[in-house]
């Protein structure tokens, strides 16, 4: 019967950009996208698709040489291909797949300073 009195979470330095698309400002997102760089590893997390969020790692080293317009577009297409989507009242599966490409590319370009 122990009582938890403290929880220490170690921080790791990194950069993160979050983007989402909402029908109205107060709505739940149609799609949410977070892109991060921790050390030399890039990853995107796609949520509200509607299902549990999915982590997409840069398995093909598309961003290995840094973030450019071309590499951001290539990784966004890779993320869209790897992420299954579903339809509901907020948006169709095809619309969400399109949003994955657009939001991931925008987030990467912001992360890279472009």
C-alpha positions as CSV (number, residue, x, y, z in Angstrom):
1,X,0.0,0.0,0.0
2,X,2.5,2.5,-1.1
3,X,1.6,6.1,-2.0
4,X,3.3,7.8,-5.0
5,X,4.6,11.1,-3.8
6,X,7.0,12.1,-6.6
7,X,7.4,11.4,-10.3
8,X,10.5,12.5,-12.1
9,X,10.4,12.7,-15.9
10,X,13.8,13.2,-17.5
11,X,13.7,15.8,-20.3
12,X,15.4,15.3,-23.7
13,X,16.3,18.3,-25.7
14,X,14.6,18.5,-29.0
15,X,12.3,20.6,-31.3
16,X,8.6,20.0,-31.9
17,X,6.0,21.6,-34.2
18,X,2.3,20.8,-33.9
19,X,-0.3,21.4,-36.6
20,X,-4.0,20.6,-36.7
21,X,-7.0,21.2,-38.9
22,X,-10.3,22.0,-37.3
23,X,-13.7,22.7,-38.9
24,X,-14.2,25.4,-36.2
25,X,-11.8,26.8,-33.7
26,X,-13.6,25.1,-30.8
27,X,-14.0,21.7,-32.5
28,X,-11.9,18.5,-32.1
29,X,-9.3,18.3,-34.9
30,X,-10.1,16.6,-38.1
31,X,-6.5,15.6,-38.1
32,X,-3.5,16.4,-35.8
33,X,0.2,16.3,-36.7
34,X,3.2,16.7,-34.6
35,X,6.7,16.6,-36.1
36,X,9.8,16.3,-33.9
37,X,13.6,16.2,-34.1
38,X,15.4,14.7,-31.2
39,X,19.1,14.4,-31.9
40,X,19.4,13.2,-35.4
41,X,16.0,11.3,-35.4
42,X,12.9,12.8,-37.1
43,X,9.4,11.5,-36.5
44,X,5.9,12.5,-37.1
45,X,2.9,11.6,-35.0
46,X,-0.5,11.6,-36.7
47,X,-3.6,11.7,-34.6
48,X,-7.4,12.2,-34.8
49,X,-7.6,10.1,-38.0
50,X,-9.9,8.7,-36.2
51,X,-8.0,6.1,-34.3
52,X,-5.0,5.9,-31.9
53,X,-2.2,8.2,-32.9
54,X,0.5,6.7,-35.1
55,X,4.2,7.3,-35.0
56,X,6.0,7.5,-38.3
57,X,9.8,7.3,-38.1
58,X,12.1,8.4,-41.0
59,X,12.9,4.8,-41.8
60,X,14.1,5.6,-45.4
61,X,16.4,8.4,-44.2
62,X,14.5,11.0,-46.3
63,X,15.5,13.8,-43.9
64,X,19.0,12.6,-43.2
65,X,20.6,15.5,-45.1
66,X,18.3,18.0,-43.4
67,X,15.0,19.5,-44.2
68,X,14.5,21.0,-47.7
69,X,11.3,21.6,-49.6
70,X,11.9,18.3,-51.5
71,X,12.8,16.2,-48.5
72,X,9.8,17.6,-46.6
73,X,7.5,16.7,-49.5
74,X,8.9,13.2,-49.8
75,X,8.6,12.5,-46.0
76,X,5.0,13.9,-46.0
77,X,4.1,11.5,-48.9
78,X,5.7,8.6,-47.0
79,X,3.8,9.5,-43.8
80,X,0.5,9.7,-45.8
81,X,1.2,6.3,-47.4
82,X,2.1,4.7,-44.0
83,X,-1.0,6.1,-42.1
84,X,-4.4,4.5,-42.6
85,X,-7.3,6.8,-42.2
86,X,-11.1,6.5,-41.7
87,X,-14.1,8.5,-42.5
88,X,-16.6,10.0,-40.0
89,X,-18.7,13.2,-39.8
90,X,-15.6,15.4,-39.5
91,X,-14.1,14.2,-42.8
92,X,-13.5,11.5,-45.3
93,X,-10.6,9.1,-45.3
94,X,-9.3,10.7,-48.6
95,X,-9.5,14.2,-47.0
96,X,-7.6,13.1,-44.0
97,X,-4.9,11.5,-46.1
98,X,-4.5,14.8,-48.0
99,X,-4.3,16.6,-44.7
100,X,-1.5,14.3,-43.6
101,X,0.6,15.3,-46.6
102,X,-0.1,19.0,-46.2
103,X,0.3,19.3,-42.4
104,X,3.4,17.1,-42.2
105,X,5.1,19.1,-45.0
106,X,4.2,22.4,-43.3
107,X,5.3,21.3,-39.9
108,X,8.6,20.0,-41.3
109,X,9.3,23.2,-43.2
110,X,8.6,25.2,-39.9
111,X,10.8,22.8,-38.0
112,X,13.6,23.3,-40.5
113,X,13.3,27.1,-40.4
114,X,12.0,27.5,-44.0
